[in-house]
Amino acid sequence: MIRSVQTRAIPWSLVYLLPLSLSLVSLLTACVSTADPQDWIRVGETTKAEVIARYGQPDLVIASREGDTAVYRPASSLSAPQMEIPTVQAGPLGTATTQMRPINPGLDANDRSREGKERVRSEIHIRYDARGVVRELSTP
């Protein structure tokens, strides 16, 4: 009689063990995927060419005597200001009318150099030395 109880317990333990195992694997996968995406940049080793190959041209470059600082921003933070341009339209009998028309330039809308490049998730500042090697990496 004791044997039958033990054999029934084994299938039930598998029923509970499988979902628990899947939950644990999902949790570990989530932890691994939240690693900092800039971990590949090594101060003193990574070059400007390597950063540009991965992220494309920076959104902003600040030049100084100590070296250039490249600023990369996530796509969602690039809010282009609303602008208006004057347009001229021909009227009757050689007259012309001028109107202001709004445009949305979209700082990254048609940038072909960014196609296939990774976008940063949060703003980063990368300072290079005179040789083009990463000297400092910071997030504001």
N, C-alpha and C positions, 0 to 999 in steps of 0.2 A: 504494500500500500504506500509506503514511503517513496518507492521508485516512481510511481505514477504522478505524484505531486511534483517531484523534481523534473520530470520530462515535460510537464505542462508549464512549468515556470520558465523554461528556456525559450519557447516561442514568444511568450509575453515580454521577456526581457529584451528580445530583439525588436519588438514593436516599439518599445520605449527608447531603446538605444539608437536606432536609426535616425529619428528626428532630432535627438539630442546631438548626435554626431554631425548632422547636416547644419544645425544651428551653430555649432562650434566652428566648423569650417567657414561658414559665411561670415562669422564675426572676425575670424583671423584674416580673411580676404579683405574685409573692409578696413582693417587696421593697416594692412600692407599698402593698400591703394591710396591712403591719405598721407603718404610720405611726401616730403617737400620736393616739388619738381625741380628746384634749383640745386639739388644735392650734387648734380653732375658738375657744377661749376666749382673749380678748385682755385683758391687764391694762390697766386704765384705760379700756376701751371696753365690754366685755361687761357687761350688767346682770344683776341677780338674776332678773328676770322671764324673760330669755332662757335662763338656766341651768335654771330651774324648768320652762320650756316644753319643754326637751329631756330633762331627767333626772327631772322630777317633784320632789316635796318631798324634802329631804335626809333621810338616815337619822338624823342628829344635828345639832343646832345649838348652838354654844358662843357665848354672848353675852359681850361685853366692851365697855369704853368705846371702844376703838379701832374696833369694828365686829364684826358677827357673822361667825362662821366656820361654814360649812356643810360637813358631812362626808358624802360619798357612798361607799358600800361596794358591792363586787360582790355579787351575790345569793348566791354560794357561801360568802361569809365571814359571812353573817348566821346565826349559829347560836343559835337560841333556847334558853334554859335549860329543862330539864324541870321542870314545875311540877305540883303536886297541889292539888286543891281538895276541900273536904269536900262530900259529898253526903248528903242525908237521904232515907231511904226509909221509907215507912209500913209498920208491922208489924201483927201481929194485936192485937186488943183495945186499939187506940189507942196502941200503943207505936211507937217510931221507932228506926231504927238509922242510925248515921252511918258512912260509909266515906270514905277518902281515895282519890280517883281521879286518875290522871295525865292531864294535858292537854298538848298541844303547841301553844303559841300561834302559832308561826311569825310572826316580826316582819313579814314581807312577804306572808303567805299570801293575805289577802283585801283587800289595799290597792288599791281601785279607782282611786285617783289615779295609780297607776303603769302602768295599762294603756296600751299603745301608746307607752310611753316607753322611751328607750334606757337600758341599764344600763351602768355603768362597768366596765371590765375589771380595774382595780386601784383601791385606795382613793385618793381625792383629797380635799384640804382646800382650800376656796375661802374666802378672807377678803374681805368686802365693806367698803367704806367707809360713812360715814353716809348717802350718797346711794344706796346699793344698787348700786354699780359695783365690779367685781372689782378688788381691790387686790393680792391675792397668790394664787398657785396653787401648791400643793405636793403631793407624794406622799410619804408616810412611808416 
